[in-house]
Each structure stands twice: as C-alpha cells, then as structure tokens.
C-alpha cells in the first residue's frame, strides 16, 4: 500500500548460549505499539519494564538504542551480548 503504514506484527526467535529469546513486536504507524519478550534466558530483572519503556518508540534501530540508553541489558537477559539483542530487535 503506497503511502500507507499498516499495522504489522514482527516475530523473531534466536537461540543464544545463554538461552532463547522469543520476541513479538506490534508496529503501528511506524512505532512500537506493543512488545513482548519470552524465552528461557536468565535475567535478574523483569523484562516487563523494558517492554513498557519501548512502547511508543519509533521502530528504528537508532531510536530503540537511544531509548534503551546505557541500561544494563544483562540484568534482563543474562549473558546475551547487547549487540546481538539489538540485531534481534531491529536488524
């Protein structure tokens, strides 16, 4: 649809040595309208805080990286490298 920005759902799964991350992102009008992280990774913090943080963020790698800032993603996902998570979120 030329000139349209339809709603889309993105589903990505990747296995890391520290566990699997199953990611579901709802994108509406170019922004994240919903996001859920599932998997068997071993983080200390609840990923729900990151999910809430990312809602409303433009679905662009730079915008997501800016929103995450210098947060310690290892606290949420264990020993999964930050760049690998960014590649999963927005390749």
N, C-alpha and C positions, 0 to 999 in steps of 0.2 A: 504494500500500500504506500505509494509515493506520497510523501508529505504527512503521513500518519505515524504515530508512535504507539503501536498497540501494546497491550499488556503481554508480558511473556514470563514464563517460568523456566528457570535455569536449574538443572540438577547435575551436580558433579560429585564424583566419588574418587578418592585416591587413598591407596594404602601406603603408609609410611612405616619405617621401622618402629616408630613409637605408637602406631595404631592407625586406624582408618578414620578418615573424615568424610562424612556424607553431608553435602551442602545443598540446600534448597534456597533459591533466591527468587522472589517475585519482583519483577521490574515493571513499573507503570510510569509512563511519560518520562522515561529516562532516569528515574530514580528508584532506589530500593524501597519497595512498599512493604516487604516482609522478608525475613531471612531466618533460617533455622540451621543449626549445626547439630549433627548426630554423629555417633561413632563410638569407638572403644579407646580413644585417646585418654591419657591420664593427666588431666589438669587439676590444679588446686582450686581454681575459681570457677564460678558458674558462667558458662558461655552466654546465658541469657542477658547478662549485662552488655556483652558485645553486640548481641542481636539488637537490643534496644538502641544502642548507640548508632548502629549503621542504618536504621530505618530513616528514610528521608534523604540519605546521601546519594548524590548523583552516581550512577553506575559507570564510573570511570576509575581506572586504577589510581590515578593521582588523587582524586577526591577521597577514595577509600583509604589510601595511605595517609593522607592528611588527617582524616577523622580518627584513625587508629593512633596517630601520633607516635609517641615513644612508649606506648603501653607495652608491658611485658607479656607478649603473647604466649610465652612458655607457661605462664601461670594458668592459662586457659586450655592449652593444647599439649602440654608436656614438652617433650624433646623433639618437636617438629619445627624445622627452620622457618623463620619469618618469611623469607623469600618464597619458599615452597607454598606456604599458606596464601601469600599474595597471588602467586601463579594460579592457585586453585580458585580463589575469589574472583579474579578478573584477569584472565590471560592476555 
